[in-house]
């Protein structure tokens, strides 16, 4: 078929169902962006490429559909480094399109030239540069398929002088690889361990969500009467209303989950690489069971046994592996101590729910008094835990949530649970500040009829606040963004208190009263008021958080964007 290189490129995107692209327009991509409207591809023109990449991550994680990030070669592409690495550790299949400086001038240090392949070498699962214009479809198809198969970003690098050429193209047909359930011997051994277990516990990770295997994992949990923990920052990996759900592990997670897994004699780590941060002690509890048999299921064999010694490793799809395990379990599987285990799960969940409800403030670390002093200095402000409780009481059950890096969001780890997957966006283990706002924008693009709520501390929100200028444009969907305003980089302030005797350097955000002089407040409000799709900022006091959010959620006032700023509540606590 004879066509231009840009036509072939766009037809390949259409073949794979890619309908949304995030970035900033530039001349190096204009030959293909010119075709986007006619091809049914929406280009979301963002305020900054870093945020565009976070939006793509939020879109794909909540929809299961691949999206694309694209920008101008050179400085536009360099801004993608952080979101691409974020998506890599979030296991998000994304297409990274990097237009390159023209072939005829490469190496001469020309305008906006940089080595774009080396830049993403360790941040994508696959990368390839187009070497000849006739191979654009072939290379693009392969890059997309690699992203899907590996569940990670993949990069296609295209010299910009390959556009506008008219050549003969065979359009690719694509190859869909069936994912494996794992080896027979390893599956058989795992089934035997689970069948004989006296206290089996399941740990669900992102792989369960990516494999659409939540329902299958429910069947396995019920068969074994096994309590199910969620891996850190994957609170949507198991239904929150299920009797066997005990909550998330990790920093500020669920004590019920920690107590249950500490009793395990067999742990099934399902679709998780068991990253080190996810199993750190918390609340003074060393909960990881040292004597338990560990079965790890991961699609990537390189990650099995990487962080913890395993007894059985299964390289396979979490869903397919779970189905095989169910078939091979003995008739007696789960019967040993079943009633006692189910009773204990209920007791621990109830006890933790009551304790969590009673936790108004953070306790100071041993030898420090900062939280105590902060409460005394600003008693009128809410603590993060008080704010989280109020917000979760009125959160719509079907809402999609995003969080950010920082203590205010980390404190919230134990609060949200979800009835279905693809509802919770977190920055992941690369840990970029500024994720909460752009990711929830991307989620809303992909889920226009679902309420979405983003969370960020004031420091993290400041990193992505420029997207206010983008989401205020006419066809951007509305979101609700809740900002914890505590006037500080809280995590680093805590570190300063712990290790540097309160010698705070660079931790204070507008110390002396951000809103007292009203300068920034007036500037932001003028931005909101001059934009047709932004409602504005609201400063909430006491139970007003709960009242105002309940009313807005009830009305589903999502024809306009809501920026709810909890600034006057969140005291300078950690």
Secondary structure, 3 states (H helix, E strand, C coil): CEEEHHHHHHHHHHHCCCCEEEECCCCCCHHHHHHHHHHCCEEEECCCHHHHHHHHHHHHHHHCCCCEEEECCCHHHHCCHHHHHHHHHCCCCCEEEEEECCHHHCCCCCCCCCCHHHHCCCCCCEEEECCCHHHHHHHHHHHHHHHHHHCCCEEEEEEHHHCCCEEECCCCCCCCCCCCCCCHHHHHHHHHHHHHCCCEEEEECHHHHHCCCHHHHHHHHHHHCCEEEECCCCCCCCCCCCCCEEEECCCCCCHHHHHHHHCCCEEEEECCCCCHHHHCCECCECCCCCCCEEEEEECCHHHCCCCCCCCEEEECCHHHHHHHHHHHCCCCCCCCCHHHHHHHHHHHHHHHHHHHHHCCCCCCCCCCCHHHHHHHHCCCCECHHHHHHHHHHHCCCCCEEECCCCHHHHHHHHCCCCCCCCCEECCCCCCCCCHHHHHHHHHHHHCCCCCEEEEEEHHHHHHHHHHHHHHCCCCCCCCEEEEECCCECHHHHHHHHHHCCCCCCCCECCCCCCCCCCHHHHHHHHHHHCCCCEEEEEECCCCHHHHHHHHHHHHCCCCCEEEEECCCCECCCC
